[in-house]
Amino acid sequence: MAWKNTIDPHLYWRVHAWLQYRYGKATKCENPECPQKSNNYSWALLKGKKYGKKRENFIQLCYSCHAKYDFTEHTRELLRKINKNKIVSKETRQKHSNARLGKPLSEETKRKISKIRLERKKRLGYLNSPETREKIRKARIGKKLTEEAKRKVSEARKGKPTHKWTIKSRKKLSESLKRFNRLKTL
């Protein structure tokens, strides 16, 4: 997008109108590394070429490849500065959220999101220290859950595996049951 500041917008639109009139809309991605999953294509100016009515100065790219091709690190930095303190309305955030709903995330993306959230929690002080966690644990000892809370916990755990006992814990449990049964018989 930074290139739009360097050329006359009228020339830009004239050339693209000429391209579409003369050669039609872009219909494929000419990037050999593209996974070819898109249905939206556009004409992209080749790097080092000038805007003009020459077909050899342009290639057809899908929007994803076009963005990667045009967006240099300098352009990304400019966009970061422009959008840094931009206030986004609740409606816009909701639209963005709805657009992403149901789309599966790759494992790498999940790891990145997890790492960012953990760093944010540490930075903002949301991540409790071991001492604080111990205090919270002690405060909860002996507290009874309401029936509604028990139901919610039960619903949340449905379909998840139950506790897997280690060999060591199985032995301890077995020994304590044996002792208990011996005491019962006395």
N, C-alpha and C positions, 0 to 999 in steps of 0.2 A: 504494500500500500504506500510505502514511502516514495515509490517512483511516481505516484500521481502528483506529488508536489513538484516534480522536476519537468513534467510535460504539460502542454496546453490541454485542458480537459476537452476542448472542442475537437482537437486533433485525435485524442484518444477515442472519443465516441464516433468520429467520422471513420476512422480506420476500422473499428470493430463493426460498424454498420456495413462498411464495404466488404469486410471479410464474410459476414453472414449473407450478404446479398450475392456475392460472387461464388462463395464456396459452401454456403449453408451453415447451419449450426454445427458445432463440433460434435462428433458422434462416437469418438473413441479416445482412448488414452494412448499416446505414443511413447509413454515411458515404459521401457522393457521390464523394469522391476515392479511395476504396478500389479496388484493382485486382481485387477479387473472386476471389482465388485460394485462399482458405482454406475449410476444411470445418468449422472449429471456431468457434463463436460463443458469446457470453455477453451477459447483461443488464448495462448500464452506467448508473449514476446520472448524470443530467444535472448539469452544473456549476451551482451555486447552488441546487439543490433539496435537500430533506431526505428522509432515508429514511422511507418510509411506504408504505402499500399503495395507491399511485396509479400507474396504468400510464403516465400522461403524464409522470411523473418519470424514466422510464427509456427508453433506446434500445437496440437490438440492434447489437452490434459484433463483428467478428472479433477474435481475440485480439491481433493486431498493432495494429489501430486502438484497441482498448481500452487497451492498454499506453501507446500514444502519448497518448491522451486523458487517462488518469488520472495518468500520470507527469509531474509538473511538474518544473522544475529543482530545486526544494526537495526533492522526493521522491528525485530522482536523487542529490543530494548526501548525503541520509541513507543511501541504499543504499550509496554509495561508502564512507562512513565505517564502516558495519556490516561490509562485505565486505573492507575494506582489508587486514587482517592474518589473514584467514580461511585456514586450512590445508585444502587440498583433497587428498583421498587419491589414490593412483595409480590406483585402480580408477575413481574418478569422472572423473579426467582422461582415462583411456582411453575411457570411455563417451562423453564429450563429443567426443573426437577421432573415434571411430567414427561418431558421428551426423553429423559434417561431411564425412566421406569421400565423394568422388565428386560433391559439390555444386559446380557451377561458380561461380567468383567473378567479379564484374563488374570491368571495367578500373579503375574508381575504387577499389574495395576493394583490388585488387592494388597500386595506387599507394600507398594508405594503409599497407598492411602493409609494403611495401618501405621507405617513409619511416620508419616506426616502428623497423624492424629496423636501418636504417642509423644512426638516432639512438642506439639502444641500443648498437650496436657502438662508436660514437664515445665514448659515455659510459663504457663499461666498458673501453675501451682495446683492443678487438679489431681495430679498423681500423688497419692499419699505415701509418706515415708513408711518404712517398716514399723517404726514406733507408733505412728498414728494408726496403722492397720491393726496393730496389736491392741491398742486402746479400744478401737471400734469392735474388735472381736470380743474383748472382755465385757464391753457394755451390752452386747447382744446375748451373752450367756444367760440362760434361764428365761428368756422372753418367749412367750407363746405367740404363734401366728394365728390370726383370725381364720375362720373357715373360708372366707373369700380369698384371703392371701394364699392359703393352702391350695385352693382350687386353681388360682392363677399360676402358681409354681408348677402344679401338676400339668396344666395345659402347656406351659412353656417347655416342659421336659419330655412331653410325649414324642416318641419317635427317636429320641436320643438314647445312646447306650447308657446302661446303668453303670455303677461303680465297678471297676475291675480290680479284684483283690489280688495283691501280690502274694507270692508264696510265703513270705515272712508274715504278712498280716493274717493269712489263712491259718498258719501254725499257731499264732498268738490267740486267734479266735477259738480254734479247736481246743487248745490247752485251757483257756478260761471256761469254755463250756463243760469240759471234763471236770474241772474243779467245782463248778457250780452244781453239776449233777451229783458229784460225790457228797457235797454239802447237803443237798436235798435228801439223800438217802440216810443221813445220820440222824 
